[in-house]
């Protein structure tokens, strides 16, 4: 399995996220706002506006799928699910049980 990750919009497989002692340096998230019905957050809830990319290998990914289901957003937010095994090129969309291809960008890899 590759040890790459997305850093500021670029796929990295180097060790830029590790300090000199070899410990992981957490990268601050840039997503702090919410999607609201009226758009007061700057992000309005509209069908077809958002698409969720998920890897079931991620321990937090199931939470996004659960919230999407509980909030009744399945018809509003579409989803793609990558292969749970990451390659050096990133997460790959494959034809496998549980995987859902990228219907927005039609790409082979999520990078």
C-alpha positions as CSV (number, residue, x, y, z in Angstrom):
1,X,0.0,0.0,0.0
2,X,1.2,3.5,-0.8
3,X,1.8,6.1,1.8
4,X,0.7,9.0,-0.2
5,X,-1.8,11.7,0.7
6,X,-3.4,14.9,-0.7
7,X,-1.5,18.0,0.5
8,X,-2.9,21.4,-0.6
9,X,-4.4,19.9,-3.7
10,X,-1.4,17.9,-4.8
11,X,-0.9,14.1,-4.4
12,X,2.3,13.5,-2.4
13,X,4.2,10.2,-1.9
14,X,7.2,11.9,-0.3
15,X,7.6,12.3,3.5
16,X,6.6,16.0,3.7
17,X,4.1,15.1,6.4
18,X,6.7,13.6,8.8
19,X,8.9,15.5,11.2
20,X,12.6,14.8,11.6
21,X,11.8,12.2,14.4
22,X,9.5,10.3,12.0
23,X,6.3,11.4,13.6
24,X,3.3,12.3,11.5
25,X,2.6,16.1,11.2
26,X,-1.1,16.7,11.0
27,X,-2.1,18.9,8.2
28,X,-4.8,21.5,9.2
29,X,-8.1,21.0,7.4
30,X,-9.4,23.7,5.1
31,X,-13.0,22.6,5.3
32,X,-14.7,24.2,8.3
33,X,-18.0,25.4,7.0
34,X,-21.4,23.7,6.8
35,X,-23.9,23.2,4.0
36,X,-27.1,25.0,4.9
37,X,-30.6,25.0,3.4
38,X,-30.6,28.8,2.9
39,X,-26.9,29.1,1.9
40,X,-26.1,31.4,4.9
41,X,-22.9,29.5,5.4
42,X,-21.8,30.3,1.8
43,X,-22.7,26.7,0.8
44,X,-26.3,26.2,-0.2
45,X,-27.8,22.7,-0.2
46,X,-28.8,22.0,-3.8
47,X,-29.3,18.8,-5.6
48,X,-26.5,18.0,-7.9
49,X,-24.2,20.6,-6.4
50,X,-22.1,18.3,-4.2
51,X,-20.5,14.9,-4.7
52,X,-19.0,12.8,-2.0
53,X,-15.8,10.8,-2.6
54,X,-15.2,8.0,-0.1
55,X,-12.7,5.2,0.7
56,X,-14.1,2.6,2.9
57,X,-10.6,2.0,4.2
58,X,-10.8,5.4,6.0
59,X,-12.0,5.0,9.6
60,X,-14.0,8.3,9.3
61,X,-15.6,7.7,5.8
62,X,-18.5,5.6,7.1
63,X,-19.5,8.7,9.2
64,X,-20.1,10.7,6.1
65,X,-22.2,8.0,4.5
66,X,-24.2,7.5,7.7
67,X,-24.9,11.3,8.0
68,X,-25.9,11.4,4.3
69,X,-28.4,8.6,4.9
70,X,-29.8,9.9,8.2
71,X,-30.2,13.4,6.9
72,X,-32.0,12.2,3.8
73,X,-29.4,13.5,1.4
74,X,-29.0,10.4,-0.8
75,X,-31.0,12.2,-3.6
76,X,-29.1,15.5,-3.0
77,X,-25.5,14.4,-2.7
78,X,-24.1,11.7,-5.1
79,X,-21.3,9.5,-4.0
80,X,-18.3,7.6,-5.5
81,X,-16.4,4.9,-3.5
82,X,-12.8,4.0,-4.4
83,X,-11.0,0.7,-4.0
84,X,-10.0,0.3,-0.4
85,X,-6.4,-0.5,-1.4
86,X,-4.4,2.7,-2.3
87,X,-1.8,2.5,-5.1
88,X,1.2,4.8,-5.6
89,X,-1.1,6.9,-7.8
90,X,-3.7,7.3,-5.2
91,X,-7.2,5.8,-4.6
92,X,-8.4,4.0,-7.7
93,X,-12.0,3.6,-9.0
94,X,-12.3,-0.1,-10.0
95,X,-15.1,-2.5,-10.8
96,X,-15.3,-4.3,-7.5
97,X,-18.0,-5.0,-4.9
98,X,-18.8,-1.9,-2.9
99,X,-16.9,0.4,-5.3
100,X,-18.8,3.1,-7.2
101,X,-17.1,4.8,-10.2
102,X,-16.5,8.6,-10.4
103,X,-19.5,9.8,-12.2
104,X,-18.5,13.5,-11.9
105,X,-15.0,13.6,-13.4
106,X,-14.9,10.1,-14.8
107,X,-11.3,9.7,-13.6
108,X,-9.5,6.4,-12.9
109,X,-7.7,7.8,-9.8
110,X,-8.8,10.1,-7.0
111,X,-5.9,12.5,-6.9
